[in-house]
Amino acid sequence: MSDKFEDDTDGSVAVQTKPKTKRPPLYKVMLLNDDYTPMEFVVHVLERFFGMNHSQAFEIMLTVHKKGLAVVGVFSHEIAETKVSQVMEFAQRHQHPLQCTMEKE
């Protein structure tokens, strides 16, 4: 009787190795406190540009107010850059001196 499933291999397994790709660096986006921007405007910015609900945005706004700054998100370079420019442009359009910055994590 012949074996229907003859094995022509020598038992070794071919493994294709993938080059390890380094994850792109992440960037913290931060809001800075000032004495002029209304707290409700900061809450609105956090809800609109960072997708926070009202209570999350309120807590972060208080952190900015009390500590001088708060990290509002961590993103890839391109997204962080976009968020910073959106917030800065929105604040300027509404004549508020709110500052938003980013730094490498």
KETI-644367 format. One record per residue: z, x, y of N, C-alpha, C in turn; residue number from 1. Coordinates in steps of 0.05 Angstrom, whole numbers, m for minus. Layout:
N
rec n_zz->Z | n_xx->X | n_yy->Y | ca_zz->Z | ca_xx->X | ca_yy->Y | c_zz->Z | c_xx->X | c_yy->Y | k->NUM .
...
// end
This chain:
105
rec n_zz->0 | n_xx->17 | n_yy->m23 | ca_zz->0 | ca_xx->0 | ca_yy->0 | c_zz->0 | c_xx->18 | c_yy->25 | k->1 .
rec n_zz->m17 | n_xx->12 | n_yy->44 | ca_zz->m19 | ca_xx->29 | ca_yy->68 | c_zz->m2 | c_xx->17 | c_yy->90 | k->2 .
rec n_zz->9 | n_xx->35 | n_yy->106 | ca_zz->26 | ca_xx->26 | ca_yy->129 | c_zz->7 | c_xx->18 | c_yy->152 | k->3 .
rec n_zz->10 | n_xx->m7 | n_yy->161 | ca_zz->m7 | ca_xx->m18 | ca_yy->182 | c_zz->m1 | c_xx->m4 | c_yy->209 | k->4 .
rec n_zz->23 | n_xx->6 | n_yy->212 | ca_zz->32 | ca_xx->17 | ca_yy->238 | c_zz->35 | c_xx->47 | c_yy->236 | k->5 .
rec n_zz->14 | n_xx->61 | n_yy->230 | ca_zz->16 | ca_xx->90 | ca_yy->229 | c_zz->21 | c_xx->101 | c_yy->256 | k->6 .
rec n_zz->36 | n_xx->122 | n_yy->257 | ca_zz->44 | ca_xx->134 | ca_yy->283 | c_zz->31 | c_xx->161 | c_yy->285 | k->7 .
rec n_zz->13 | n_xx->164 | n_yy->305 | ca_zz->m1 | ca_xx->189 | ca_yy->308 | c_zz->14 | c_xx->208 | c_yy->327 | k->8 .
rec n_zz->35 | n_xx->200 | n_yy->339 | ca_zz->49 | ca_xx->217 | ca_yy->358 | c_zz->68 | c_xx->236 | c_yy->344 | k->9 .
rec n_zz->76 | n_xx->256 | n_yy->359 | ca_zz->94 | ca_xx->276 | ca_yy->348 | c_zz->123 | c_xx->270 | c_yy->355 | k->10 .
rec n_zz->128 | n_xx->246 | n_yy->365 | ca_zz->155 | ca_xx->238 | ca_yy->371 | c_zz->164 | c_xx->245 | c_yy->400 | k->11 .
rec n_zz->149 | n_xx->260 | n_yy->415 | ca_zz->157 | ca_xx->266 | ca_yy->442 | c_zz->149 | c_xx->243 | c_yy->461 | k->12 .
rec n_zz->164 | n_xx->240 | n_yy->481 | ca_zz->159 | ca_xx->219 | ca_yy->500 | c_zz->149 | c_xx->231 | c_yy->526 | k->13 .
rec n_zz->128 | n_xx->220 | n_yy->536 | ca_zz->117 | ca_xx->229 | ca_yy->562 | c_zz->133 | c_xx->215 | c_yy->584 | k->14 .
rec n_zz->144 | n_xx->231 | n_yy->602 | ca_zz->160 | ca_xx->219 | ca_yy->624 | c_zz->147 | c_xx->228 | c_yy->650 | k->15 .
rec n_zz->140 | n_xx->208 | n_yy->666 | ca_zz->128 | ca_xx->214 | ca_yy->692 | c_zz->151 | c_xx->216 | c_yy->712 | k->16 .
rec n_zz->154 | n_xx->239 | n_yy->725 | ca_zz->176 | ca_xx->242 | ca_yy->744 | c_zz->165 | c_xx->235 | c_yy->772 | k->17 .
rec n_zz->182 | n_xx->220 | n_yy->786 | ca_zz->175 | ca_xx->213 | ca_yy->813 | c_zz->189 | c_xx->233 | c_yy->832 | k->18 .
rec n_zz->175 | n_xx->242 | n_yy->852 | ca_zz->188 | ca_xx->260 | ca_yy->871 | c_zz->210 | c_xx->244 | c_yy->886 | k->19 .
rec n_zz->233 | n_xx->256 | n_yy->889 | ca_zz->255 | ca_xx->242 | ca_yy->903 | c_zz->248 | c_xx->240 | c_yy->932 | k->20 .
rec n_zz->247 | n_xx->215 | n_yy->942 | ca_zz->242 | ca_xx->212 | ca_yy->970 | c_zz->269 | c_xx->208 | c_yy->985 | k->21 .
rec n_zz->270 | n_xx->221 | n_yy->1007 | ca_zz->294 | ca_xx->220 | ca_yy->1023 | c_zz->294 | c_xx->194 | c_yy->1039 | k->22 .
rec n_zz->317 | n_xx->181 | n_yy->1040 | ca_zz->319 | ca_xx->156 | ca_yy->1056 | c_zz->317 | c_xx->163 | c_yy->1085 | k->23 .
rec n_zz->303 | n_xx->147 | n_yy->1100 | ca_zz->301 | ca_xx->153 | ca_yy->1129 | c_zz->328 | c_xx->150 | c_yy->1142 | k->24 .
rec n_zz->333 | n_xx->166 | n_yy->1162 | ca_zz->360 | ca_xx->164 | ca_yy->1175 | c_zz->363 | c_xx->137 | c_yy->1189 | k->25 .
rec n_zz->388 | n_xx->128 | n_yy->1190 | ca_zz->394 | ca_xx->103 | ca_yy->1203 | c_zz->407 | c_xx->108 | c_yy->1230 | k->26 .
rec n_zz->405 | n_xx->88 | n_yy->1247 | ca_zz->414 | ca_xx->90 | ca_yy->1274 | c_zz->433 | c_xx->67 | c_yy->1281 | k->27 .
rec n_zz->455 | n_xx->74 | n_yy->1294 | ca_zz->474 | ca_xx->54 | ca_yy->1304 | c_zz->465 | c_xx->44 | c_yy->1331 | k->28 .
rec n_zz->464 | n_xx->18 | n_yy->1334 | ca_zz->458 | ca_xx->6 | ca_yy->1360 | c_zz->485 | c_xx->m3 | c_yy->1371 | k->29 .
rec n_zz->490 | n_xx->5 | n_yy->1396 | ca_zz->516 | ca_xx->m1 | ca_yy->1409 | c_zz->513 | c_xx->m14 | c_yy->1436 | k->30 .
rec n_zz->531 | n_xx->m32 | n_yy->1442 | ca_zz->533 | ca_xx->m44 | ca_yy->1468 | c_zz->556 | c_xx->m31 | c_yy->1483 | k->31 .
rec n_zz->552 | n_xx->m26 | n_yy->1509 | ca_zz->573 | ca_xx->m13 | ca_yy->1525 | c_zz->584 | c_xx->m33 | c_yy->1545 | k->32 .
rec n_zz->610 | n_xx->m30 | n_yy->1550 | ca_zz->623 | ca_xx->m48 | ca_yy->1568 | c_zz->617 | c_xx->m41 | c_yy->1597 | k->33 .
rec n_zz->616 | n_xx->m61 | n_yy->1614 | ca_zz->615 | ca_xx->m57 | ca_yy->1643 | c_zz->631 | c_xx->m78 | c_yy->1656 | k->34 .
rec n_zz->636 | n_xx->m76 | n_yy->1682 | ca_zz->653 | ca_xx->m94 | ca_yy->1696 | c_zz->639 | c_xx->m118 | c_yy->1708 | k->35 .
rec n_zz->613 | n_xx->m121 | n_yy->1702 | ca_zz->597 | ca_xx->m142 | ca_yy->1716 | c_zz->584 | c_xx->m162 | c_yy->1697 | k->36 .
rec n_zz->576 | n_xx->m154 | n_yy->1674 | ca_zz->562 | ca_xx->m172 | ca_yy->1655 | c_zz->581 | c_xx->m193 | c_yy->1645 | k->37 .
rec n_zz->575 | n_xx->m218 | n_yy->1648 | ca_zz->593 | ca_xx->m239 | ca_yy->1638 | c_zz->595 | c_xx->m238 | c_yy->1607 | k->38 .
rec n_zz->619 | n_xx->m244 | n_yy->1598 | ca_zz->625 | ca_xx->m244 | ca_yy->1569 | c_zz->606 | c_xx->m262 | c_yy->1554 | k->39 .
rec n_zz->601 | n_xx->m286 | n_yy->1565 | ca_zz->583 | ca_xx->m305 | ca_yy->1551 | c_zz->555 | c_xx->m295 | c_yy->1549 | k->40 .
rec n_zz->546 | n_xx->m278 | n_yy->1568 | ca_zz->519 | ca_xx->m267 | ca_yy->1566 | c_zz->518 | c_xx->m247 | c_yy->1543 | k->41 .
rec n_zz->539 | n_xx->m231 | n_yy->1539 | ca_zz->541 | ca_xx->m212 | ca_yy->1517 | c_zz->541 | c_xx->m227 | c_yy->1491 | k->42 .
rec n_zz->556 | n_xx->m249 | n_yy->1489 | ca_zz->556 | ca_xx->m266 | ca_yy->1465 | c_zz->528 | c_xx->m276 | c_yy->1459 | k->43 .
rec n_zz->514 | n_xx->m285 | n_yy->1480 | ca_zz->487 | ca_xx->m295 | ca_yy->1477 | c_zz->468 | c_xx->m274 | c_yy->1466 | k->44 .
rec n_zz->470 | n_xx->m250 | n_yy->1477 | ca_zz->454 | ca_xx->m227 | ca_yy->1468 | c_zz->459 | c_xx->m221 | c_yy->1438 | k->45 .
rec n_zz->484 | n_xx->m221 | n_yy->1430 | ca_zz->491 | ca_xx->m215 | ca_yy->1402 | c_zz->480 | c_xx->m237 | c_yy->1383 | k->46 .
rec n_zz->481 | n_xx->m262 | n_yy->1392 | ca_zz->470 | ca_xx->m283 | ca_yy->1376 | c_zz->439 | c_xx->m282 | c_yy->1374 | k->47 .
rec n_zz->427 | n_xx->m277 | n_yy->1397 | ca_zz->398 | ca_xx->m278 | ca_yy->1399 | c_zz->384 | c_xx->m254 | c_yy->1386 | k->48 .
rec n_zz->394 | n_xx->m230 | n_yy->1391 | ca_zz->380 | ca_xx->m206 | ca_yy->1382 | c_zz->392 | c_xx->m194 | c_yy->1356 | k->49 .
rec n_zz->416 | n_xx->m202 | n_yy->1349 | ca_zz->428 | ca_xx->m190 | ca_yy->1325 | c_zz->436 | c_xx->m211 | c_yy->1304 | k->50 .
rec n_zz->427 | n_xx->m236 | n_yy->1309 | ca_zz->431 | ca_xx->m256 | ca_yy->1289 | c_zz->459 | c_xx->m264 | c_yy->1281 | k->51 .
rec n_zz->478 | n_xx->m259 | n_yy->1300 | ca_zz->506 | ca_xx->m265 | ca_yy->1294 | c_zz->511 | c_xx->m295 | c_yy->1300 | k->52 .
rec n_zz->531 | n_xx->m305 | n_yy->1285 | ca_zz->540 | ca_xx->m332 | ca_yy->1293 | c_zz->559 | c_xx->m330 | c_yy->1317 | k->53 .
rec n_zz->567 | n_xx->m352 | n_yy->1328 | ca_zz->583 | ca_xx->m351 | ca_yy->1353 | c_zz->609 | c_xx->m336 | c_yy->1349 | k->54 .
rec n_zz->623 | n_xx->m341 | n_yy->1327 | ca_zz->649 | ca_xx->m328 | ca_yy->1324 | c_zz->646 | c_xx->m298 | c_yy->1320 | k->55 .
rec n_zz->626 | n_xx->m289 | n_yy->1305 | ca_zz->621 | ca_xx->m260 | ca_yy->1301 | c_zz->614 | c_xx->m248 | c_yy->1328 | k->56 .
rec n_zz->597 | n_xx->m261 | n_yy->1343 | ca_zz->588 | ca_xx->m250 | ca_yy->1369 | c_zz->612 | c_xx->m248 | c_yy->1388 | k->57 .
rec n_zz->629 | n_xx->m268 | n_yy->1387 | ca_zz->653 | ca_xx->m269 | ca_yy->1405 | c_zz->672 | c_xx->m245 | c_yy->1398 | k->58 .
rec n_zz->676 | n_xx->m240 | n_yy->1372 | ca_zz->693 | ca_xx->m218 | ca_yy->1363 | c_zz->682 | c_xx->m191 | c_yy->1372 | k->59 .
rec n_zz->656 | n_xx->m187 | n_yy->1369 | ca_zz->643 | ca_xx->m162 | ca_yy->1377 | c_zz->645 | c_xx->m159 | c_yy->1407 | k->60 .
rec n_zz->640 | n_xx->m180 | n_yy->1422 | ca_zz->642 | ca_xx->m180 | ca_yy->1451 | c_zz->670 | c_xx->m171 | c_yy->1460 | k->61 .
rec n_zz->690 | n_xx->m181 | n_yy->1446 | ca_zz->718 | ca_xx->m173 | ca_yy->1453 | c_zz->723 | c_xx->m144 | c_yy->1447 | k->62 .
rec n_zz->711 | n_xx->m134 | n_yy->1426 | ca_zz->713 | ca_xx->m105 | ca_yy->1419 | c_zz->700 | c_xx->m89 | c_yy->1441 | k->63 .
rec n_zz->676 | n_xx->m97 | n_yy->1450 | ca_zz->663 | ca_xx->m83 | ca_yy->1472 | c_zz->680 | c_xx->m83 | c_yy->1496 | k->64 .
rec n_zz->692 | n_xx->m106 | n_yy->1502 | ca_zz->708 | ca_xx->m109 | ca_yy->1526 | c_zz->733 | c_xx->m92 | c_yy->1525 | k->65 .
rec n_zz->747 | n_xx->m91 | n_yy->1502 | ca_zz->772 | ca_xx->m77 | ca_yy->1500 | c_zz->769 | c_xx->m47 | c_yy->1495 | k->66 .
rec n_zz->749 | n_xx->m39 | n_yy->1479 | ca_zz->746 | ca_xx->m11 | ca_yy->1471 | c_zz->725 | c_xx->4 | c_yy->1486 | k->67 .
rec n_zz->709 | n_xx->m11 | n_yy->1502 | ca_zz->688 | ca_xx->3 | ca_yy->1518 | c_zz->661 | c_xx->3 | c_yy->1505 | k->68 .
rec n_zz->660 | n_xx->0 | n_yy->1478 | ca_zz->634 | ca_xx->m2 | ca_yy->1464 | c_zz->639 | c_xx->m12 | c_yy->1436 | k->69 .
rec n_zz->618 | n_xx->m22 | n_yy->1424 | ca_zz->619 | ca_xx->m30 | ca_yy->1396 | c_zz->592 | c_xx->m27 | c_yy->1383 | k->70 .
rec n_zz->592 | n_xx->m19 | n_yy->1357 | ca_zz->568 | ca_xx->m18 | ca_yy->1342 | c_zz->561 | c_xx->m47 | c_yy->1334 | k->71 .
rec n_zz->536 | n_xx->m54 | n_yy->1341 | ca_zz->528 | ca_xx->m82 | ca_yy->1336 | c_zz->508 | c_xx->m84 | c_yy->1313 | k->72 .
rec n_zz->500 | n_xx->m61 | n_yy->1302 | ca_zz->482 | ca_xx->m61 | ca_yy->1279 | c_zz->473 | c_xx->m33 | c_yy->1272 | k->73 .
rec n_zz->463 | n_xx->m30 | n_yy->1248 | ca_zz->453 | ca_xx->m4 | ca_yy->1239 | c_zz->425 | c_xx->m9 | c_yy->1227 | k->74 .
rec n_zz->405 | n_xx->6 | n_yy->1237 | ca_zz->378 | ca_xx->0 | ca_yy->1231 | c_zz->362 | c_xx->26 | c_yy->1228 | k->75 .
rec n_zz->337 | n_xx->22 | n_yy->1218 | ca_zz->318 | ca_xx->45 | ca_yy->1218 | c_zz->312 | c_xx->52 | c_yy->1247 | k->76 .
rec n_zz->300 | n_xx->75 | n_yy->1252 | ca_zz->295 | ca_xx->84 | ca_yy->1279 | c_zz->278 | c_xx->64 | c_yy->1295 | k->77 .
rec n_zz->257 | n_xx->54 | n_yy->1283 | ca_zz->238 | ca_xx->36 | ca_yy->1297 | c_zz->252 | c_xx->10 | c_yy->1304 | k->78 .
rec n_zz->267 | n_xx->m1 | n_yy->1286 | ca_zz->281 | ca_xx->m27 | ca_yy->1291 | c_zz->303 | c_xx->m23 | c_yy->1312 | k->79 .
rec n_zz->318 | n_xx->m1 | n_yy->1310 | ca_zz->339 | ca_xx->5 | ca_yy->1330 | c_zz->327 | c_xx->8 | c_yy->1357 | k->80 .
rec n_zz->305 | n_xx->22 | n_yy->1359 | ca_zz->291 | ca_xx->26 | ca_yy->1385 | c_zz->282 | c_xx->0 | c_yy->1397 | k->81 .
rec n_zz->271 | n_xx->m17 | n_yy->1380 | ca_zz->262 | ca_xx->m43 | ca_yy->1389 | c_zz->285 | c_xx->m61 | c_yy->1399 | k->82 .
rec n_zz->307 | n_xx->m61 | n_yy->1384 | ca_zz->330 | ca_xx->m77 | ca_yy->1392 | c_zz->341 | c_xx->m67 | c_yy->1419 | k->83 .
rec n_zz->343 | n_xx->m41 | n_yy->1422 | ca_zz->353 | ca_xx->m30 | ca_yy->1447 | c_zz->336 | c_xx->m38 | c_yy->1471 | k->84 .
rec n_zz->309 | n_xx->m36 | n_yy->1467 | ca_zz->292 | ca_xx->m43 | ca_yy->1490 | c_zz->291 | c_xx->m73 | c_yy->1495 | k->85 .
rec n_zz->293 | n_xx->m89 | n_yy->1474 | ca_zz->295 | ca_xx->m118 | ca_yy->1478 | c_zz->320 | c_xx->m126 | c_yy->1494 | k->86 .
rec n_zz->342 | n_xx->m115 | n_yy->1486 | ca_zz->368 | ca_xx->m121 | ca_yy->1500 | c_zz->367 | c_xx->m112 | c_yy->1529 | k->87 .
rec n_zz->358 | n_xx->m87 | n_yy->1533 | ca_zz->357 | ca_xx->m76 | ca_yy->1560 | c_zz->339 | c_xx->m93 | c_yy->1578 | k->88 .
rec n_zz->315 | n_xx->m100 | n_yy->1568 | ca_zz->296 | ca_xx->m115 | ca_yy->1583 | c_zz->307 | c_xx->m143 | c_yy->1589 | k->89 .
rec n_zz->320 | n_xx->m155 | n_yy->1570 | ca_zz->332 | ca_xx->m182 | ca_yy->1573 | c_zz->354 | c_xx->m181 | c_yy->1594 | k->90 .
rec n_zz->371 | n_xx->m161 | n_yy->1593 | ca_zz->393 | ca_xx->m158 | ca_yy->1612 | c_zz->382 | c_xx->m153 | c_yy->1640 | k->91 .
rec n_zz->362 | n_xx->m136 | n_yy->1643 | ca_zz->350 | ca_xx->m131 | ca_yy->1669 | c_zz->338 | c_xx->m157 | c_yy->1681 | k->92 .
rec n_zz->324 | n_xx->m172 | n_yy->1663 | ca_zz->311 | ca_xx->m196 | ca_yy->1672 | c_zz->331 | c_xx->m216 | c_yy->1683 | k->93 .
rec n_zz->356 | n_xx->m215 | n_yy->1672 | ca_zz->377 | ca_xx->m234 | ca_yy->1680 | c_zz->396 | c_xx->m220 | c_yy->1700 | k->94 .
rec n_zz->388 | n_xx->m197 | n_yy->1710 | ca_zz->402 | ca_xx->m182 | ca_yy->1731 | c_zz->431 | c_xx->m175 | c_yy->1723 | k->95 .
rec n_zz->434 | n_xx->m166 | n_yy->1698 | ca_zz->460 | ca_xx->m156 | ca_yy->1688 | c_zz->457 | c_xx->m126 | c_yy->1681 | k->96 .
rec n_zz->477 | n_xx->m110 | n_yy->1686 | ca_zz->476 | ca_xx->m82 | ca_yy->1681 | c_zz->483 | c_xx->m74 | c_yy->1652 | k->97 .
rec n_zz->483 | n_xx->m93 | n_yy->1634 | ca_zz->490 | ca_xx->m88 | ca_yy->1606 | c_zz->474 | c_xx->m64 | c_yy->1595 | k->98 .
rec n_zz->488 | n_xx->m46 | n_yy->1582 | ca_zz->475 | ca_xx->m23 | ca_yy->1570 | c_zz->476 | c_xx->m24 | c_yy->1540 | k->99 .
rec n_zz->453 | n_xx->m17 | n_yy->1527 | ca_zz->451 | ca_xx->m17 | ca_yy->1498 | c_zz->439 | c_xx->10 | c_yy->1491 | k->100 .
rec n_zz->452 | n_xx->24 | n_yy->1472 | ca_zz->442 | ca_xx->51 | ca_yy->1464 | c_zz->441 | c_xx->53 | c_yy->1434 | k->101 .
rec n_zz->429 | n_xx->75 | n_yy->1425 | ca_zz->428 | ca_xx->80 | ca_yy->1396 | c_zz->434 | c_xx->109 | c_yy->1391 | k->102 .
rec n_zz->446 | n_xx->115 | n_yy->1368 | ca_zz->450 | ca_xx->143 | ca_yy->1360 | c_zz->448 | c_xx->144 | c_yy->1330 | k->103 .
rec n_zz->440 | n_xx->168 | n_yy->1321 | ca_zz->437 | ca_xx->173 | ca_yy->1292 | c_zz->464 | c_xx->170 | c_yy->1278 | k->104 .
rec n_zz->464 | n_xx->157 | n_yy->1256 | ca_zz->489 | ca_xx->152 | ca_yy->1241 | c_zz->498 | c_xx->177 | c_yy->1228 | k->105 .
// end
